[in-house]
Every structure is written in structure tokens, then in C-alpha cells.
């Protein structure tokens, strides 16, 4: 969605109108989705619809650099406003504005190049604004480091301020390829806290929060090692009822949590949004072909990306290729897709999952995501599934356009599971 920049959107002084903001869409599909993602975050305090639409006037359709510049400037303004309000003891206003600034920095982080120093800068600024917001809200909050070899992994623990004493139901959430702990709090964490859940948001190697501090650490297929560290931490806490511990995965996190549930019986309920059982097939469907099968002569090495002709390979595509290669610890595009073959949960492994499971998918996500969702629901004993529709405004990836409805479907299901 965009603000219409045409002359008719700026009427003469004596013309009475409701306002000058007009709504239209980006022609570039990926950038349009990213805008919907930002607008959707308004439901839980992560954005202002008006500010997002105003920003689009400054963004060239499909040009990442213009997106980064617009959102980074907006984030800096929002952060300064939040700090000024905090200095005047307006805690609620400051908290709310820090959360908006946090998510604006995340939007700038998303489109900044993964090797650009600004990528880490924006990510850390997003985290700083989030921590500032957490200091101004009522739910008890802790920054957690999960031990993982020589590399501590980032996590946040929260519990509802009004939670009764003693142990209670708990939700762990892992995001995916480009989601962050802070965005996950806005998308699902606030909804979980409202429903009385203790909450652990955590990230593993290769994920956005981790590469802010450990940029050379690639994704790993055996994510159950990360989940085990998160569970070890949680189950040592007196606030956590071991009989009511659920694991949710968002986007690529749908693979992480499904894989983890195969190997760890401490998980008492599983939510995959959406279920990814074969990352290679999933990613090849986006590319429109299988780069793992391309001739070596056609492979694109990391050092070749900068020299690709801009009229044939847009900047957005070049950066996506570089991001994929680096974050999977590879040296070329073909090698990265070969590596993706290791990120797989086969049907026999799915059949080993014994906890209640829920798969979620949007009807507009495409044939491959829907096929993997169907495999998940069919092969896990007793698994439930839900397909979100366009009529609900939730047919897109991870229901970015209607987060409240997504939370209602997933957390109501979980409440019913734990009630029995």
C-alpha cells in the first residue's frame, strides 16, 4: 500500500477534503508484502498506519536503498520522540513510541545489505528501543543468554504482570529467516501475555538477532540443539509448569520447531506457522527453478554478485542471493541450495511427533507451502490444521495482514489443548 504522490492528491487551498493521504499498492510484490507486514504490526503497537503511508512517498518502488533511508530516518525521529517523552515522565507514551521505533529500525534492517555495517547498526538500534520500551511496561521482563557451545544465543523471558503465583502455562516462540525477537513479541508475544502465558522468545545460529552479534554463524539443520537449550533454561524456572510447555515457530521457524518436536518429548504442544518439512523444495518454489541442479558453469559465486547486470538482476534480487549464501555458510548460489537439502523432516520423522500439533498456512502462500502444510497435518498423529483466507485478510505468509486473527486461532487452540 502506498500514498498516491500524483498532483491531484494535493488539492488547492480552498478545497475541502478528508486528507491528502491516498492508498495504493507497490507494483513490486516483495516490497508490497513488506509494507503489509509493517502495517499489520499496528495491531499490537508496532507501527502507525498513517506514518507508514506517509513514508511510502519517499520510497522508490522496488528500490531497497530508498526503503532503508525512509524507515531509518523515521525510526530515528520516533526514537528521539520516545526519549523526550520518557524524560518528561510520560511512561506510556514513551513505551508505545519506543515500540514503533523498534519496528521501524527492523524494517530498515530488513532491506539493508547483510554485509553493510548499517545492517548490524539498525538491528542493534531495534533491540535498544525494545529494551527501552520493556523498562516502561508492567510485565516482568528479562534478557536471557542461552548457552550454546562458545556462542551465547539471545532470548527474552516475560511473564504476565497479573499472573497468579506459582507455575503456569508457557509458550516458546522461534522466528525464522528474517523475523526478530522484537517483531515476534509484537506479532504474537503480546497476544500470548494477554492470555496468561509465560513467554520465551529465542533465536539460534544464522537468525537475525544472532547475526547482530555473531555475523559469521550460519544456520544449522539440527535446530533441536537450540530448542533443548531453551527448554533447559525454562524448565529450571519455578514459574513454568512442565506439563504445559508449547513451542511455536514462525516462517522458517516452522521448520525449526517441527524438527525439534521430533527429538524432544518435553514439548507438550506444537504450532507451526507455516509447517516447513523440506526447506529446499520450499525455497526452490520461490526461485521458480532448482539452483541446486544448475550446471557448475552457471553457478554464481559470492564474489560475482556485485558484477551482475542491474538491468537483468535487480538490487533486491542480488541482495537476497548474497544474504542466502552467507547465512547458510556457503560460497555460491548453487552450494547454498545444495545445503538447503539438509533442512528436512521426512514423513517417518513427522510420525514420531506425539504431542498435539497445529499447522497454519495462508491460502495465498502458493502450492509448495500448502503441500508441506498438508504433509504435516496428514503425517503427525492427530494433528490439526487451519487455512487462512483472503476474506479474513490473512491469506499471506504468516498472516501478516491480520495478526490478531492468527493469534486467536493458534492461542485459542492451545488454551483448549492445555485445558484438557
C-alpha positions as CSV (number, residue, x, y, z in Angstrom):
1,X,0.0,0.0,0.0
2,X,1.3,3.5,-0.8
3,X,0.5,7.1,-0.6
4,X,-0.5,8.4,-4.0
5,X,2.1,11.0,-5.0
6,X,0.2,12.4,-8.0
7,X,-0.7,16.1,-8.2
8,X,-4.4,15.5,-7.6
9,X,-3.5,14.3,-4.1
10,X,-2.5,17.9,-3.2
11,X,-5.7,19.9,-3.6
12,X,-6.0,23.7,-3.9
13,X,-6.1,25.7,-0.6
14,X,-9.8,26.3,-0.8
15,X,-10.8,22.6,-1.5
16,X,-12.3,20.8,1.5
17,X,-11.1,17.1,1.7
18,X,-10.8,14.5,4.4
19,X,-7.0,14.5,4.0
20,X,-4.2,14.2,1.4
21,X,-3.1,10.6,2.1
22,X,-4.1,8.2,-0.6
23,X,-3.8,4.4,-0.6
24,X,-2.4,2.3,-3.5
25,X,-0.1,-0.7,-3.8
26,X,3.6,-1.1,-4.7
27,X,4.0,-2.8,-8.1
28,X,6.9,-4.8,-6.6
29,X,5.4,-7.8,-4.9
30,X,8.1,-8.3,-2.3
31,X,8.1,-4.7,-1.2
32,X,4.3,-4.6,-1.1
33,X,4.4,-7.6,1.2
34,X,7.0,-5.9,3.4
35,X,4.7,-2.9,3.7
36,X,1.7,-5.1,4.6
37,X,4.0,-6.7,7.2
38,X,4.7,-3.3,8.7
39,X,1.1,-2.1,8.6
40,X,0.0,-5.4,10.2
41,X,2.2,-4.7,13.2
42,X,0.0,-1.7,14.0
43,X,-2.5,-4.2,15.7
44,X,-0.1,-4.7,18.6
45,X,1.7,-1.4,18.7
46,X,4.5,-1.9,16.2
47,X,3.6,0.8,13.6
48,X,1.3,3.7,12.8
49,X,-0.7,3.2,9.6
50,X,-0.5,6.9,8.8
51,X,3.2,7.1,9.2
52,X,3.8,4.1,7.0
53,X,1.6,5.5,4.2
54,X,3.4,8.9,4.5
55,X,6.8,7.1,4.3
56,X,5.9,5.5,1.0
57,X,6.1,8.8,-0.7
58,X,9.8,8.7,-0.1
59,X,10.3,5.1,-1.4
60,X,11.0,4.2,-5.0
61,X,9.0,1.1,-5.9
62,X,11.3,-1.9,-5.7
63,X,14.4,0.0,-4.7
64,X,15.7,-1.2,-1.3
65,X,18.0,1.7,-0.7
66,X,15.1,4.2,-0.7
67,X,13.2,2.0,1.7
68,X,16.1,1.8,4.1
69,X,16.7,5.6,4.1
70,X,13.0,6.3,4.7
71,X,12.5,3.9,7.5
72,X,15.8,4.6,9.2
73,X,15.0,8.4,9.3
74,X,11.5,7.6,10.6
75,X,13.0,5.3,13.3
76,X,15.5,8.0,14.5
77,X,12.7,10.5,14.7
78,X,10.4,8.1,16.6
79,X,13.2,7.1,19.0
80,X,14.0,10.8,19.8
81,X,10.4,11.5,20.4
82,X,10.2,8.5,22.7
83,X,13.2,9.6,24.7
84,X,11.8,13.1,25.1
85,X,8.5,11.8,26.4
86,X,10.3,9.5,28.8
87,X,12.4,12.4,30.1
88,X,9.1,14.2,30.9
89,X,7.8,11.1,32.7
90,X,5.2,10.2,30.1
91,X,5.9,6.5,30.5
92,X,3.0,5.1,28.5
93,X,3.6,7.4,25.5
94,X,7.3,6.7,25.6
95,X,6.8,2.9,25.7
96,X,4.5,3.0,22.8
97,X,6.7,5.2,20.7
98,X,9.8,3.1,21.5
99,X,8.0,0.0,20.2
100,X,7.2,1.8,16.9
101,X,10.8,3.0,16.6
102,X,11.9,-0.6,17.3
103,X,9.9,-1.9,14.4
104,X,10.9,0.9,12.1
105,X,14.6,0.1,12.7
106,X,13.7,-3.6,12.0
107,X,12.2,-2.5,8.6
108,X,15.4,-0.7,7.8
109,X,17.4,-3.7,8.9
110,X,15.4,-6.0,6.6
111,X,16.4,-4.2,3.4
112,X,19.9,-3.1,4.3
113,X,22.6,-5.3,2.8
114,X,23.7,-8.2,5.1
115,X,27.4,-7.1,4.7
116,X,26.6,-3.4,5.1
117,X,27.6,-2.1,8.6
118,X,24.2,-0.5,8.7
119,X,22.6,-3.9,8.9
120,X,24.0,-4.6,12.3
121,X,23.6,-1.0,13.4
122,X,19.8,-1.0,12.6
123,X,19.4,-4.3,14.3
124,X,21.1,-3.3,17.5
125,X,19.1,0.0,17.5
126,X,15.9,-2.0,17.1
127,X,16.9,-4.1,20.2
128,X,17.9,-0.9,22.2
129,X,14.5,0.7,21.5
130,X,12.7,-2.6,22.5
131,X,14.7,-2.8,25.8
132,X,13.8,0.8,26.5
133,X,10.1,0.0,26.0
134,X,10.3,-3.1,28.2
135,X,11.7,-0.9,31.1
136,X,8.5,1.2,30.8
137,X,5.9,-1.6,30.9
138,X,4.4,-3.8,33.6
139,X,5.1,-7.4,32.6
140,X,8.3,-8.7,34.3
141,X,11.0,-9.0,31.6
142,X,14.4,-10.5,31.4
143,X,17.2,-10.5,28.8
144,X,18.4,-14.1,28.6
145,X,21.6,-15.7,27.1
146,X,21.1,-19.3,26.2
147,X,24.4,-21.4,26.4
148,X,25.3,-22.9,23.0
149,X,28.9,-24.0,22.8
150,X,31.1,-21.0,22.8
151,X,28.3,-18.7,21.5
152,X,25.5,-17.4,23.8
153,X,22.2,-17.2,22.0
154,X,19.8,-14.2,22.5
155,X,16.4,-14.7,24.2
156,X,13.8,-12.7,26.2
157,X,11.7,-14.1,29.0
158,X,8.4,-12.4,30.1
159,X,5.5,-13.3,32.3
160,X,2.2,-11.5,32.7
161,X,2.1,-8.9,35.5
162,X,-1.3,-10.3,36.7
163,X,-0.2,-14.0,36.6
164,X,-1.1,-15.9,39.8
165,X,1.8,-17.1,41.9
166,X,3.3,-20.5,41.1
167,X,3.9,-22.2,37.8
168,X,1.8,-21.7,34.7
169,X,1.4,-22.3,31.0
170,X,4.4,-21.3,28.9
171,X,4.9,-20.6,25.2
172,X,8.3,-20.6,23.5
173,X,8.4,-18.9,20.1
174,X,11.2,-19.1,17.4
175,X,11.0,-16.9,14.4
176,X,12.6,-17.7,11.1
177,X,14.8,-16.3,8.3
178,X,14.3,-12.5,8.7
179,X,12.0,-12.2,11.8
180,X,13.4,-10.9,15.1
181,X,12.7,-11.4,18.7
182,X,11.3,-7.9,18.9
183,X,8.9,-8.4,16.0
184,X,7.8,-11.7,17.4
185,X,6.9,-10.0,20.6
186,X,4.7,-7.6,18.6
187,X,3.2,-10.2,16.4
188,X,2.4,-13.0,18.9
189,X,4.1,-12.2,22.3
190,X,1.7,-9.5,23.4
191,X,-1.3,-11.7,22.5
192,X,0.2,-14.6,24.5
193,X,0.8,-12.5,27.6
194,X,-2.8,-11.2,27.4
195,X,-3.9,-14.8,27.7
196,X,-1.7,-15.6,30.7
197,X,1.2,-17.3,29.1
198,X,4.8,-17.1,30.3
199,X,6.8,-16.4,27.3
200,X,10.3,-17.2,26.0
201,X,11.4,-15.7,22.7
202,X,14.6,-17.2,21.4
203,X,16.9,-17.4,18.3
204,X,19.5,-19.7,17.0
205,X,22.5,-19.6,14.7
206,X,22.0,-17.6,11.5
207,X,18.9,-15.9,12.7
208,X,18.7,-12.1,12.6
209,X,19.1,-11.5,16.4
210,X,22.1,-13.8,16.5
211,X,23.9,-12.3,13.5
212,X,23.7,-8.9,15.0
213,X,26.4,-10.1,17.4
214,X,27.8,-13.2,15.6
215,X,27.6,-12.4,11.9
216,X,29.6,-15.4,10.8
217,X,27.4,-18.0,12.5
218,X,25.3,-19.9,9.9
219,X,22.0,-21.7,10.1
220,X,22.1,-25.3,11.4
221,X,19.7,-28.1,10.3
222,X,19.7,-29.7,13.8
223,X,17.8,-26.9,15.5
224,X,16.7,-29.2,18.2
225,X,20.0,-28.4,19.9
226,X,18.9,-24.8,20.2
227,X,15.4,-25.7,21.4
228,X,17.0,-28.0,24.0
229,X,19.0,-25.1,25.5
230,X,15.8,-23.0,25.6
231,X,13.9,-25.8,27.3
232,X,16.7,-26.4,29.8
233,X,16.5,-22.8,30.8
234,X,12.7,-22.7,31.0
235,X,12.2,-25.9,33.0
236,X,14.6,-24.7,35.6
237,X,12.3,-21.8,36.4
238,X,9.7,-22.1,39.1
239,X,7.2,-20.1,37.0
240,X,7.0,-22.8,34.4
241,X,4.6,-25.8,34.5
242,X,6.5,-28.6,32.7
243,X,3.1,-30.2,31.7
244,X,2.1,-27.1,29.8
245,X,5.0,-26.0,27.6
246,X,4.2,-25.2,24.0
247,X,6.5,-24.4,21.1
248,X,5.6,-22.1,18.2
249,X,7.6,-21.5,15.0
250,X,7.1,-18.6,12.6
251,X,8.0,-18.7,8.9
252,X,11.4,-20.6,8.6
253,X,10.7,-21.3,12.3
254,X,8.1,-23.7,11.2
255,X,11.0,-26.0,10.2
256,X,12.9,-25.3,13.4
257,X,10.0,-26.3,15.7
258,X,8.8,-29.2,13.7
259,X,12.3,-30.7,13.7
260,X,12.6,-30.0,17.4
261,X,9.4,-31.8,18.3
262,X,10.7,-35.0,16.6
263,X,13.5,-35.2,19.1
264,X,12.3,-33.5,22.3
265,X,9.4,-35.0,24.3
266,X,9.4,-32.1,26.7
267,X,7.4,-30.1,24.1
268,X,3.8,-30.7,25.1
269,X,2.2,-28.8,22.2
270,X,3.4,-27.7,18.8
271,X,2.3,-24.8,16.5
272,X,4.0,-24.4,13.1
273,X,3.1,-21.3,11.1
274,X,3.7,-22.4,8.5
275,X,5.0,-26.0,8.6
276,X,8.2,-26.4,6.6
277,X,9.2,-30.0,6.1
278,X,11.5,-29.5,3.2
279,X,13.3,-26.2,3.0
280,X,15.0,-26.9,-0.3
281,X,11.7,-27.6,-2.1
282,X,10.1,-24.6,-0.3
283,X,12.9,-22.2,-1.4
284,X,13.1,-23.6,-5.0
285,X,9.4,-22.9,-5.4
286,X,10.2,-19.2,-4.8
287,X,13.1,-19.2,-7.2
288,X,10.9,-20.9,-9.9
289,X,13.7,-23.5,-10.6
290,X,16.1,-25.6,-8.6
291,X,19.5,-23.8,-8.4
292,X,21.0,-27.0,-6.9
293,X,20.6,-28.7,-10.3
294,X,22.1,-25.9,-12.4
295,X,25.4,-26.6,-14.2
296,X,28.5,-25.6,-12.4
297,X,29.3,-23.2,-15.2
298,X,26.2,-21.2,-14.5
299,X,26.7,-21.0,-10.7
300,X,27.0,-17.6,-9.2
301,X,29.8,-17.2,-6.6
302,X,29.6,-14.7,-3.8
303,X,32.2,-12.5,-5.3
304,X,30.3,-12.5,-8.6
305,X,27.1,-10.9,-7.2
306,X,28.3,-7.3,-7.3
307,X,29.0,-7.6,-11.1
308,X,25.6,-8.9,-12.1
309,X,24.0,-6.5,-14.6
310,X,21.4,-4.3,-12.8
311,X,19.0,-4.4,-15.8
312,X,18.8,-8.2,-15.6
313,X,19.2,-8.8,-11.8
314,X,17.6,-6.1,-9.7
315,X,19.3,-4.9,-6.5
316,X,16.6,-6.6,-4.4
317,X,17.4,-10.0,-6.0
318,X,21.2,-9.6,-5.8
319,X,21.0,-8.8,-2.1
320,X,18.7,-11.8,-1.5
321,X,21.2,-14.1,-3.1
322,X,24.1,-12.7,-1.1
323,X,22.1,-13.0,2.1
324,X,21.2,-16.6,1.4
325,X,24.8,-17.6,0.5
326,X,26.3,-16.0,3.6
327,X,23.7,-17.1,6.2
328,X,23.9,-20.7,5.2
329,X,27.7,-20.6,5.4
330,X,28.3,-21.1,1.6
331,X,30.4,-19.7,-1.2
332,X,27.9,-19.8,-4.1
333,X,24.3,-19.8,-5.0
334,X,24.3,-23.5,-6.1
335,X,26.1,-24.5,-2.9
336,X,23.6,-22.7,-0.8
337,X,20.7,-24.6,-2.4
338,X,22.6,-27.9,-2.0
339,X,22.9,-27.0,1.7
340,X,19.2,-26.4,1.9
341,X,18.6,-30.2,1.2
342,X,19.8,-30.9,4.8
343,X,16.9,-28.9,6.3
344,X,14.3,-31.6,6.0
345,X,11.9,-33.5,8.2
346,X,10.7,-36.7,6.4
347,X,7.3,-38.3,6.8
348,X,8.7,-41.0,9.1
349,X,10.1,-38.4,11.5
350,X,6.8,-36.5,11.5
351,X,5.0,-39.7,12.6
352,X,7.2,-39.7,15.7
353,X,5.8,-36.5,17.0
354,X,3.3,-37.4,19.8
355,X,2.3,-34.0,21.2
356,X,-0.8,-32.2,20.0
357,X,0.2,-30.2,16.8
358,X,-1.4,-27.4,14.8
359,X,-0.3,-26.4,11.3
360,X,-1.2,-22.9,10.0
361,X,-1.0,-21.7,6.4
362,X,-2.4,-18.9,4.2
363,X,-4.4,-19.8,1.2
364,X,-2.3,-17.3,-0.9
365,X,1.1,-18.7,0.0
366,X,1.5,-21.0,-3.0
367,X,1.4,-24.6,-3.9
368,X,4.6,-25.8,-2.2
369,X,3.8,-24.2,1.3
370,X,0.3,-25.6,1.1
371,X,1.6,-29.1,0.1
372,X,4.0,-29.1,3.1
373,X,1.2,-28.0,5.4
374,X,-0.9,-30.9,4.2
375,X,2.0,-33.4,4.8
376,X,2.4,-32.0,8.3
377,X,-1.3,-32.4,9.1
378,X,-1.5,-35.8,7.5
379,X,1.6,-37.5,9.0
380,X,1.6,-36.2,12.6
381,X,-0.9,-38.3,14.6
382,X,-3.9,-36.3,15.5
383,X,-2.6,-33.0,14.1
384,X,-5.0,-30.1,13.4
385,X,-4.7,-27.7,10.6
386,X,-6.1,-24.2,9.7
387,X,-6.0,-22.4,6.3
388,X,-6.4,-18.7,6.5
389,X,-8.3,-16.9,3.7
390,X,-8.3,-13.7,1.7
391,X,-11.7,-12.8,3.1
392,X,-10.0,-12.7,6.5
393,X,-7.2,-10.5,5.2
394,X,-4.9,-13.3,6.4
395,X,-4.1,-15.3,3.3
396,X,-0.5,-14.1,3.1
397,X,2.7,-15.5,4.7
398,X,2.3,-15.8,8.5
399,X,-0.9,-13.8,8.3
400,X,0.9,-10.5,8.4
401,X,-2.2,-8.6,7.4
402,X,-4.3,-9.9,10.4
403,X,-2.2,-10.9,13.3
404,X,-5.0,-10.7,15.8
405,X,-7.0,-13.4,14.0
406,X,-3.8,-15.6,13.7
407,X,-3.3,-15.3,17.4
408,X,-6.9,-16.1,18.1
409,X,-6.8,-19.3,16.0
410,X,-3.5,-20.5,17.4
411,X,-3.8,-19.5,21.1
412,X,-7.4,-20.5,21.4
413,X,-6.4,-23.9,20.1
414,X,-3.6,-24.0,22.6
415,X,-5.8,-23.0,25.5
416,X,-8.2,-25.8,24.7
417,X,-5.3,-28.3,24.5
418,X,-3.9,-27.3,27.9
419,X,-7.4,-27.3,29.4
420,X,-7.7,-31.0,28.7
